[in-house]
Amino acid sequence: MIPSDIHEAVLARHDEMIATRRDLHMHPELSFEEERTASVIAERLRGLGLEVRTGIGRTGVVGVLRGGAAGADARTIMIRADIDALPIQEASDAEYRSQAAGKMHACGHDGHVAIALAAAAVLAERVAELPGNVVFAFQPAEERASGADDMIRDGAMEDPHVDAVIGLHVWSQIPVGTLGVTPGAIFASADEIILKVRGRGGHGAIPQDNVDPIVASAQIVTALQTLVSREISPFHSAVVTIGAIHGGTAFNIIPDEVEMRGTVRTHDAADRAHLLRRIPELAQEIATGLRATVEFHNDIGIPPCVSEAGMADLVRRAAVATVGEDHVTADCVQMVGDDMALFLNAVPGCYFLVGVGNQVRGITAPHHNAHFDLDEAGLPIGAEVLTRAALDFLAGN
């Protein structure tokens, strides 16, 4: 049975959540540089009576709340929150705008920390009654898709062994007061691809004596789009984007090489494998036809974030109890990536979205935008769902 006062207990910490979020927003730190952020988190967790381990995944923090009513076979649930900022110059006149030049919490991770700390506080107040354990993982370097793997390698999911994981992402394109929960993939896989197209440089007016990698690259960019439209089912989602092309030094010189960088996103593991195999095949076939060659690299790959059906149902019940059936949607699948996927691959879990957009207040900027902000009324909603879901899981539901 979940205590009836959870809503009031979370709401009582709303001002504290806002203060925490704004403090972190003013002092953003990039991936694996989150020293101050980690210190704030560790101090807060120690103050709540949790066991604290720092330096997990380099700059990550783990807090363990061991239930006072936990038996030898007690279950453990992890609540994960990412903590890093982005290399963006904030374009805001808010009193809590970033004080660090060229750095900004433009993805809401400051809100994630505030939410998870509030959930920790509410659960810590009930530690004597908890029939299991709660592990809080404050993860660095999500924006580099590196921190989750490092934390897992450093034992974040052991002592105690984690049986399930939940986490959230605030989302400015969902109105505040609405939650997004769905079984299956909610975020896509994310792979960086690098294609180096090599030809033979020379005078731009004598193309017959050269091998033009720019022409070959243009053909490759166009052809790659057919992999999605003609080789992936129209009932599946996939994206192949070339976001950077570099080659050449002057208007009348054919260069030796062109480098292209892009990203591949899918919700399906088989589609991901197919595209990562076919991209270099197709690129090389086109390049060969134009007397060029291609070198292919695939870096920083993470799988899709997939919520296990039972855990998604558990979180959905918590969401309905928090905001009501009419404000919970399954129409929330995105093509962005998140290395929360590695925690979800390790144990059953659920990742869900918390609406923080507000058109009336002008809070509409997308994530990774210099104008990004969030409606802080969404903070206690996220904390309440995490708290309810954790209590429900520990109760064996």
C-alpha positions in Angstrom: 0.0 0.0 0.0 1.4 3.4 -1.0 1.1 6.0 1.7 -1.7 8.5 1.0 0.5 11.5 1.8 3.0 11.1 -1.0 1.5 13.9 -3.0 1.7 16.3 -0.1 5.2 15.1 0.8 6.5 15.8 -2.7 4.7 19.1 -3.1 6.2 20.3 0.2 9.6 20.1 -1.5 8.6 22.1 -4.6 10.5 25.3 -3.5 13.5 23.2 -2.7 13.4 21.6 -6.1 13.2 25.0 -7.8 16.1 26.3 -5.8 18.2 23.2 -6.6 17.4 23.3 -10.3 18.2 27.0 -10.6 21.5 26.7 -8.7 22.6 23.9 -11.0 21.3 25.9 -14.0 23.5 28.8 -13.0 26.6 26.5 -12.7 26.5 24.1 -15.6 29.3 21.6 -16.1 30.1 19.7 -19.3 30.5 15.9 -19.5 33.0 14.4 -17.1 33.6 17.9 -15.6 30.7 17.8 -13.2 32.8 18.2 -10.0 30.7 20.9 -8.4 27.4 19.2 -9.4 28.6 15.9 -7.9 29.6 17.7 -4.7 26.2 19.2 -4.3 24.5 15.9 -4.9 26.7 14.0 -2.6 26.3 16.5 0.2 22.5 16.4 -0.2 22.4 12.6 -0.2 24.6 12.4 2.9 22.3 14.8 4.7 19.4 12.5 3.9 21.3 9.6 5.5 22.1 7.6 2.4 25.3 5.7 1.8 27.2 7.7 -0.8 29.8 6.7 -3.3 31.5 9.3 -5.4 33.8 9.0 -8.4 31.6 6.3 -10.0 32.0 6.6 -13.7 34.6 9.3 -13.0 32.3 12.1 -11.9 29.1 10.2 -11.1 27.5 9.7 -7.6 25.6 6.7 -6.2 23.4 7.0 -3.2 22.0 3.8 -1.5 18.9 3.9 0.7 18.7 0.5 2.4 15.1 -0.2 3.5 14.6 -0.8 7.2 12.0 -3.5 6.5 14.1 -5.2 3.9 14.6 -8.9 4.3 17.4 -11.1 2.9 15.6 -11.5 -0.5 14.6 -7.8 -0.7 14.4 -6.2 -4.1 16.3 -3.1 -5.2 15.2 -0.5 -7.7 17.5 2.1 -9.2 16.5 5.7 -10.0 18.8 7.2 -12.5 19.3 10.9 -13.3 21.8 12.5 -15.7 23.7 15.6 -14.6 25.8 17.1 -17.4 25.3 20.3 -19.4 25.9 21.3 -23.0 28.5 23.6 -24.8 25.9 26.2 -25.6 25.8 30.0 -24.9 22.5 30.6 -23.2 20.3 33.3 -24.7 18.2 34.2 -21.7 17.7 37.1 -19.4 16.3 34.9 -16.6 17.8 35.6 -13.1 19.0 32.0 -13.0 20.7 32.0 -16.4 24.0 30.3 -16.8 27.0 32.0 -15.2 29.4 29.9 -17.2 30.3 31.2 -20.6 29.5 28.8 -23.4 27.9 26.3 -21.1 24.2 25.7 -20.5 21.7 23.2 -19.1 19.8 23.1 -22.4 18.5 19.6 -22.0 16.9 19.7 -18.6 19.4 17.6 -16.6 19.4 20.3 -13.9 15.7 19.4 -13.5 16.5 15.7 -13.4 18.8 16.2 -10.5 16.3 18.3 -8.6 13.6 15.7 -9.2 15.7 12.7 -8.1 16.9 14.4 -5.0 13.3 15.2 -4.0 12.4 11.6 -4.5 15.3 10.6 -2.4 14.2 12.9 0.4 10.6 11.6 0.4 11.7 8.0 0.4 14.4 8.6 3.1 11.7 9.9 5.4 10.1 6.5 5.1 13.2 4.4 5.2 12.1 2.4 8.3 9.0 1.1 6.3 10.8 0.3 3.0 10.7 -3.4 2.3 13.6 -3.1 -0.2 16.4 -0.8 -1.3 16.6 2.2 -3.6 19.8 3.1 -5.4 20.1 6.6 -6.9 22.5 6.9 -9.8 23.5 10.4 -10.8 25.1 9.9 -14.1 27.7 12.1 -15.8 28.3 12.5 -19.5 25.0 11.5 -21.0 25.6 14.1 -23.7 28.6 12.1 -24.8 26.8 8.8 -24.4 29.6 7.6 -22.2 28.7 8.0 -18.5 26.3 5.0 -18.2 28.8 2.5 -19.4 31.4 3.9 -17.0 29.1 3.8 -14.0 28.0 0.2 -14.7 31.7 -0.8 -15.1 32.4 0.9 -11.7 29.8 -1.2 -10.0 26.9 1.3 -9.7 24.4 -1.6 -10.1 25.9 -3.7 -7.3 26.0 -3.6 -3.5 23.1 -3.9 -3.5 22.4 -5.7 -6.8 19.9 -3.7 -8.8 16.8 -5.6 -10.0 15.0 -2.8 -11.9 15.6 0.7 -13.1 13.5 3.8 -13.7 14.3 7.2 -15.0 12.7 10.2 -16.6 13.4 13.0 -19.1 11.7 16.4 -18.9 10.3 17.3 -22.3 9.5 20.8 -23.5 7.4 19.6 -26.4 4.9 18.0 -24.0 2.7 20.4 -22.0 3.3 20.6 -18.3 0.9 18.3 -16.4 1.2 15.6 -19.0 3.3 12.4 -18.8 4.5 10.1 -21.6 4.8 6.4 -20.8 4.9 3.6 -23.2 6.2 0.0 -23.4 8.9 -0.7 -25.9 11.3 1.8 -27.5 10.8 5.4 -26.4 14.2 6.8 -27.5 16.2 5.6 -30.5 19.6 4.1 -30.9 22.3 6.7 -31.7 25.3 6.0 -33.8 27.9 8.5 -35.2 29.1 7.6 -38.6 32.2 9.0 -40.4 32.8 8.6 -44.1 36.1 9.7 -45.6 35.8 9.8 -49.4 39.2 9.8 -51.1 39.9 10.7 -54.7 42.8 12.5 -56.5 43.1 16.2 -56.3 44.0 18.6 -59.0 42.9 21.6 -61.0 39.2 22.3 -61.1 39.3 23.0 -64.8 40.9 19.7 -65.6 38.5 17.2 -63.9 39.3 14.4 -66.4 42.8 14.1 -64.9 41.5 13.9 -61.3 39.1 11.9 -59.2 36.6 14.3 -57.6 35.6 13.2 -54.0 33.1 16.1 -53.8 31.0 14.7 -56.6 31.2 11.2 -55.1 30.2 12.6 -51.7 27.2 14.3 -53.1 26.0 11.1 -54.8 26.5 9.2 -51.5 24.5 11.7 -49.4 21.6 11.4 -51.7 21.8 7.6 -52.0 21.9 7.1 -48.2 18.4 8.4 -47.9 17.1 5.5 -50.0 18.3 3.1 -47.3 15.5 4.4 -45.0 12.8 4.9 -47.7 13.5 1.6 -49.6 15.1 -0.8 -47.1 13.4 -0.1 -43.8 9.8 -1.0 -43.2 7.4 2.0 -43.5 6.0 0.9 -40.2 9.4 1.5 -38.5 11.2 4.7 -37.7 14.7 5.3 -38.8 16.9 8.4 -39.6 20.1 8.8 -41.5 21.4 12.3 -41.4 24.7 13.7 -42.7 25.3 16.8 -40.6 28.8 17.8 -41.6 30.7 17.8 -44.8 34.3 19.1 -45.0 36.5 19.2 -48.1 38.3 21.6 -50.3 40.4 24.7 -49.8 39.6 26.9 -52.9 37.0 27.4 -55.6 39.3 26.0 -58.4 40.9 23.0 -56.7 39.5 19.5 -56.6 40.5 18.2 -53.1 42.0 14.8 -52.4 39.5 14.0 -49.6 36.0 14.8 -48.3 35.0 13.9 -44.7 31.3 13.5 -43.9 29.9 13.0 -40.4 26.4 11.9 -39.6 24.1 10.0 -37.3 21.9 6.9 -37.6 18.8 6.5 -35.4 16.5 3.5 -35.1 14.0 2.0 -32.6 14.7 -1.5 -33.8 17.9 -3.5 -33.2 17.7 -5.3 -36.5 17.1 -2.0 -38.4 20.1 -0.5 -36.7 22.3 -3.5 -37.6 21.0 -3.4 -41.2 21.8 0.3 -41.7 25.2 0.2 -40.2 26.1 -2.7 -42.5 24.5 -1.1 -45.6 25.8 2.4 -45.3 29.5 1.5 -46.0 28.4 -1.0 -48.6 26.4 1.5 -50.6 28.9 4.3 -50.1 31.7 2.1 -51.4 29.7 0.9 -54.4 29.0 4.5 -55.4 32.6 5.7 -54.8 33.9 2.8 -56.8 31.7 3.7 -59.8 33.2 7.2 -59.6 36.8 5.9 -59.2 37.0 7.0 -55.5 37.3 5.0 -52.3 35.6 5.3 -48.9 36.8 4.7 -45.4 34.0 4.1 -42.9 34.0 4.5 -39.1 31.1 4.0 -36.6 31.7 5.6 -33.2 29.8 6.3 -29.9 26.9 3.8 -30.5 24.2 3.3 -28.0 21.1 1.0 -28.4 17.5 2.2 -28.2 15.9 3.0 -24.8 13.4 0.1 -24.4 10.9 0.0 -21.5 10.0 -3.5 -20.4 6.2 -4.0 -20.5 5.8 -4.8 -16.8 7.9 -1.9 -15.7 6.1 0.4 -18.1 2.8 -0.7 -16.6 4.1 0.0 -13.1 5.2 3.5 -14.1 2.0 4.1 -15.9 0.0 3.3 -12.8 2.2 5.8 -10.8 1.6 8.4 -13.6 -2.2 7.9 -13.5 -2.2 8.2 -9.7 -0.2 11.5 -10.0 -1.9 13.4 -12.9 -4.9 11.3 -13.9 -5.7 9.0 -16.8 -6.4 11.9 -19.2 -3.0 13.3 -18.8 -0.9 10.2 -19.5 -0.1 9.5 -23.1 1.7 6.7 -25.0 2.2 9.0 -27.9 5.7 10.0 -26.7 8.2 8.1 -28.8 11.2 10.2 -29.9 14.2 9.7 -32.3 16.8 11.2 -29.9 19.2 8.8 -28.1 20.2 8.4 -24.4 22.6 6.0 -22.7 19.9 5.3 -20.2 19.6 2.5 -22.7 22.5 0.6 -21.1 20.8 0.5 -17.7 17.6 -0.7 -19.4 19.6 -3.4 -21.2 21.1 -4.6 -17.9 17.8 -5.0 -16.0 14.1 -4.5 -16.7 13.1 -0.9 -16.5 11.2 2.1 -17.8 12.1 5.5 -19.1 9.3 8.1 -19.3 8.8 11.7 -20.2 7.6 14.6 -18.0 6.0 17.5 -19.8 7.6 20.9 -19.0 6.4 23.0 -21.9 4.0 25.9 -21.5 3.0 27.9 -24.5 1.2 30.6 -22.4 4.5 31.3 -20.6 6.5 31.1 -23.8 8.3 27.9 -22.7 8.4 26.2 -26.1 12.1 26.1 -27.2 13.3 22.6 -28.1 16.1 20.8 -26.3 19.7 21.7 -27.1 18.5 25.2 -28.0 20.0 28.4 -26.5 16.5 29.5 -25.4 15.6 26.2 -23.7 13.8 26.4 -20.4 11.2 24.4 -18.4 8.1 25.0 -16.5 9.1 24.1 -12.9 5.6 23.0 -12.1 6.6 19.7 -13.8 9.3 19.0 -11.2 7.1 17.7 -8.4 5.1 15.7 -10.9 8.3 13.8 -12.0 9.3 13.3 -8.4 5.9 11.9 -7.4 5.9 9.4 -10.2 9.4 8.2 -9.3 8.4 7.9 -5.7 5.2 6.1 -6.3 6.8 3.7 -8.8 9.6 2.9 -6.5 7.3 2.1 -3.6 5.0 0.0 -5.8 8.0 -2.0 -7.0 9.4 -2.6 -3.6 6.0 -3.7 -2.4 6.2 -6.5 -5.0 3.7 -5.1 -7.5 
